[in-house]
Amino acid sequence: MIAVFKHELRLYFHSLATYVFGALLLAFIGVGAVLYNIQAAVSNFEFVLSFGSLIFVIIVPILTMRVIAEEKKQKTDQLLYSLPITTTEVVVGKYLALLLIYLIPLSFICIYPLIFRRFGDVYLLTAYGSILAFFVMGSALIAIGVFISSLTENQGFAAGIGIAIILLNYYSVKLSEYVSSTAVGSIIALFIVIIALGLIIRYLTKNSDLAFIVSALLIAAVMVTYFVDKTKLEGLLPSIMRKLSLFERFNVFVNGVFDMTAIIYYLAVIVFFLFLSVQSLEKRRYN
């Protein structure tokens, strides 16, 4: 794992995407600091992070699009499979390298509250709590990007899908106000999600029977719930969209509350998508 970690770092420091990632993150946070902390004379640095979180839509896909997709395209992933390490160690090594690249510009951002504190009252506890949450949220988004990259060998396609998914997650709370809250609307949405889950299971396992059984059981559970007590399905879709939003959970920190459930949720997202990335590589390895 250490060898993969060092190899990835060398590649990233010779890649333009790394410097674009850092520059855009610092530039966006800098603009936010000028607008909120300097022009508007607001002492809450966490508002700057909330403003800057939108840049994740662009910079995370830029950073993660090549992490596995390029290996597949150049067929160098076959070399990884021949190394005396597990697929999990490969994925974790690559992921840790991405986190270090993310930490470098974030370490500069950590200095901002101290600078502004010299010229006014800055709530350091809230500011650094929000920076920690900002880091963990970004780590979760990077894990999602790694998984997307593991599904294809086309970097442009991986970046496009990543932008679409993160953008959808960013606006999911606002979109939840316009989606159907009826039981029928929830059923239709759940059917779409179940079918997508079945396709993912089939892609990762190459087992059509398993994908069909899981999908059939979930559909049956939804239908039983509808006929027994359909009120449980009313408003379910908007509620799911709000709860799955990574960005909405970050707003709790911006409001001055350190929410451990949000941190646990981010960590669960990281573990889940890294697990899916491992399974995706394992499927290719045994094929």
C-alpha positions, 0 to 999 in steps of 0.5 A, spaced: 500 500 500 505 504 501 508 503 494 502 505 491 501 511 495 508 513 493 507 512 486 500 515 486 503 522 489 509 522 484 504 522 478 500 527 481 505 532 483 507 531 475 500 532 473 496 539 471 490 536 474 493 536 481 495 544 481 488 546 477 485 542 483 489 546 488 488 553 485 481 552 484 480 551 491 484 556 494 481 561 489 474 560 490 475 560 498 479 566 497 473 570 493 469 567 499 473 570 504 473 577 500 466 577 499 464 575 507 470 576 511 472 583 508 467 586 504 461 584 508 465 584 515 462 578 517 466 574 522 464 567 521 469 564 516 464 558 516 460 562 511 466 562 506 466 554 507 459 554 505 460 558 499 466 555 497 463 548 497 460 549 490 467 548 487 467 541 489 462 540 483 468 541 478 474 540 482 473 533 485 471 530 478 478 533 475 482 530 481 479 523 481 477 522 473 484 519 472 485 515 478 483 508 476 480 510 469 487 511 466 490 505 469 484 501 465 486 505 459 493 504 459 492 497 461 497 498 467 492 495 472 494 488 470 501 490 473 497 492 479 494 485 479 501 482 479 503 485 485 503 481 492 498 486 495 490 486 495 486 490 491 483 493 497 491 496 499 491 498 491 484 502 492 486 505 499 493 507 497 490 511 491 485 514 496 490 516 501 494 519 496 488 523 493 487 525 501 494 528 501 493 532 495 486 535 498 490 536 504 495 541 501 491 547 499 486 545 505 492 547 510 493 554 507 486 555 508 487 553 515 491 559 516 485 564 514 481 564 521 488 566 524 489 572 520 482 574 520 482 574 528 488 579 528 483 584 525 476 582 529 472 577 533 473 570 529 469 564 532 475 559 532 472 553 535 466 554 530 471 555 524 476 549 525 470 545 526 467 547 520 474 546 516 474 539 519 467 537 516 469 541 510 475 536 509 471 530 511 465 532 506 471 533 501 473 526 502 467 523 502 466 526 495 473 524 493 471 516 495 465 517 490 469 520 484 474 514 485 468 509 485 466 512 478 473 512 475 473 505 477 467 503 472 470 506 466 476 507 462 474 514 459 477 519 463 472 524 460 466 520 461 468 519 469 469 526 470 462 528 466 458 523 471 462 525 477 460 532 475 452 530 474 452 526 481 455 531 485 451 537 482 445 533 483 447 532 490 448 539 491 441 541 489 438 535 492 434 539 497 432 544 493 429 539 488 426 535 493 421 541 494 419 540 487 418 532 486 412 528 488 411 527 495 405 522 494 405 514 495 405 513 488 411 518 486 415 514 492 414 508 489 416 510 482 422 513 484 424 507 489 423 502 483 428 506 479 433 506 484 432 498 485 433 497 478 439 501 478 441 497 484 440 491 480 444 493 474 450 495 479 450 488 482 450 485 476 456 489 473 460 488 479 458 480 480 456 478 473 451 474 477 444 476 473 440 471 478 443 475 484 441 482 481 434 479 479 433 476 486 435 482 490 431 487 486 425 482 486 425 482 494 426 490 494 420 491 489 416 486 493 418 489 500 415 496 497 409 493 494 407 490 501 409 496 505 404 500 500 398 495 501 399 495 508 400 502 510 401 507 504 402 513 508 409 510 510 411 512 503 408 519 503 413 524 503 419 519 502 422 521 496 423 528 498 425 526 505 431 521 502 433 526 497 434 531 503 438 526 508 442 523 502 445 530 501 452 531 503 452 538 503 446 539 507 449 536 513 455 540 512 450 546 513 449 544 520 456 545 522 456 552 518 450 554 523 455 552 529 453 545 531 458 540 531 454 534 528 457 527 530 452 524 526 454 527 520 461 525 521 459 518 521 455 519 515 461 521 511 465 516 514 460 511 512 460 514 505 467 513 504 467 506 506 461 504 502 464 507 495 471 505 497 468 498 498 464 498 491 471 500 488 474 494 490 469 490 488 469 493 481 477 492 481 476 485 483 471 483 478 476 486 472 481 482 476 478 475 475 475 476 468 
